[in-house]
């Protein structure tokens, strides 16, 4: 009658953004508890990571020895505004 369609909420952009934000928050809390205060730049970079990158970082958390190792990992995974394309220019 109303022609309502069933949608898997997990596939919506809103859900994915909220989930991504939550995962970033948990990782920041875990890293802070493990290593102490993170730099503002580090926190901002973690918050800007894609969901796939957040999951990769979550897999690495227990392997990181210290904040320097986290910084190395973050440098290898630049945020979208800091990515460099094949021509050597930031995108």
N, C-alpha and C positions, 0 to 999 in steps of 0.2 A: 504494500500500500504506500509506504513512504519511500520505498526503494533505497533503504539504508544498506550500506555495504559494511561487511565486517572487515576491519583493518587490524593487522597485527601491530599493536602500539610500539613494539620494539623496532619496527621498521621506519618509524617516523623520525624526522629530523630532530624534533623536540626531545624525544626520548634519548636519542643517540647523543645529543649535546649535553643533556643532564647526566647521563651515564658517564660520559667522558669527563665532565667537570668533577663528578664524584670520585672517579678513579684518580684523577690528578690530586684531589684533596687528600685522599687516603695515602697516596705515595709520598706527598710532601710531609704528612704527619709521621709516616714511618721513617723516612729519611732523616727528619729532624730528631726524632727519638734516638735513632741509631748514631748520627754523626754530630748532633747539635744544630744550632741555627744555620739555615741555608742563606745564601746571599739573595738579595731581592731579584737580581738578574736570574739566578738559578731557579727561584720559585716561578718567576714569569715565564721562563723557558719551559719548565715542566707543564705549566698551565696551558701553554700554546701547542704542546705536542698532540699529534693525532692519536686516535684511540689505539691504532696498531703500535705506534711508538710507545705509548703509555704501557701497553701490555708487554712490550719488549723490555722496558725499564723495570717493570714489576718482576719479570723473570730474572733480571740481573741484580736486584736489590741485595740479595744475600751474598753475591759474589763481589760486590764493591768493597774495597778495603778501607776507603776513607773518602773525604770530600774531594780530594784531588782526582780520585778514580771516577767519581760522579761527574766532575767537570770535564774529564776526558770523554766520557760517554756522551755528555750533552753536546760537546763540540763536534762529535761524530754524527749527531742527530740535530742539525740546526732547524729552527722553526721556519715556517713558510717564508716569512719576510727576509730571512737570512740565508735562504738556500741559494746556491750558485748553480747556474745552468751550464751546459756544455760550452757556451761561448765565454764563460768566466764571469758573467754578470749576475748580480743578485736578482732573484725574481720576487 
